[in-house]
């Protein structure tokens, strides 16, 4: 994994529409290098579309997205790794082969790729599950394999689309603390889409609140203490609670 | 247990009824036929045993036609499906043609093939392949198209080339559909092979059945049908077994 690639993300006046349906309305946003940018908004507001635009899977109808200074589709595709909403682990591969998928795609041999992924399995609480089939893993473990698969691609920017939406409340809180720790050890520029305000405020450095479609920015909030080691203490902190209220107000405002 | 015993019981009952009706001459009398035209199961079994060499020889020819025909259908069908999946233009151009190919009455084309290519194994393989390639092509194409578009986006974002996407996502996802196609092909292939032999052949179960018909060798004719059915059932069983071994994630 390349650890030295710090890249800034810049979204400048991006609008997007499918035919007559306008989904994004001149958004401008920036994600600091190795910082976590949160996108919160009502369901169906175009957050997933924005991630696809960032990752170079689509091009915006207007405006530009630059990653580390490059705006070309191919450059964005090369510099971002997308973690889609559902884990999408491939059922015909074992956990380790799913995690090593990007390395195999990049031309690494199977043994070498498995070796590289195996080194991270222990660190991510997956030791002993290398050969497991995806359907033998719990929801939280599947999500960790999917995150590992995204991280291992070695891209400077990670685009995470509601990574924990499918999990129950307790597992979700655990996974948030886990992701915070993972990002402390392997910092990346991250764009995190979520509809969970608390999740955004806990994990991100900055949070942009989007309106209903066509999405525009209602508010941008700086987070008091991102990725604090003690999650439960952090989310009950007075400053955190105030930030959450502000975000909820902005969300309600934007949903109207 | 009950699931296995019930059909076996039914078969035993039907065979028993047939045995009694045939050996007492009841069927022959009812149809005003000579007794030898209505063989009993016991007579068919005797014929099966006495003619085992001849039946095996001809069954081998038919089996070769079936297997080579399915193999050709697989090669052409999977190849066509992958190409049509890759190039939309080709799919739009070729799909109607492939459907149209199924409307060709094989009854008409098989004799022409015999005229063109003679009595050997070639025209039989062609007829079997013509029957089998349609279910294989259509099912594989459907399987390839059924792939989750989100999975394709994930693969693109993880640096997968088109070929890698096909190999690691689309092809495995299409495997169950491929087996569905092959199972249909396996079921219809003996019919196709026998028909192709019927039109003109120097060997094979279909040809044996035809010549026995002309010589009133009715017991041996039934014996050949028994061999053909057993062969088809074995092929279906083998396909199901292969599916369970290959598609382990379902």
Interface residues (C-beta under 8 A of the other chain):
Chain A: X52 X55 X57 X77 X78 X80 X81 X82 X83 X84 X85 X86 X88 X90 X91 X92 X93 X101 X102 X104 X105 X106 X133 X135 X149 X150 X153 X159
Chain B: X148 X150 X151 X153 X154 X155 X156 X157 X158 X159 X160 X161 X164 X168 X169 X172 X248 X249
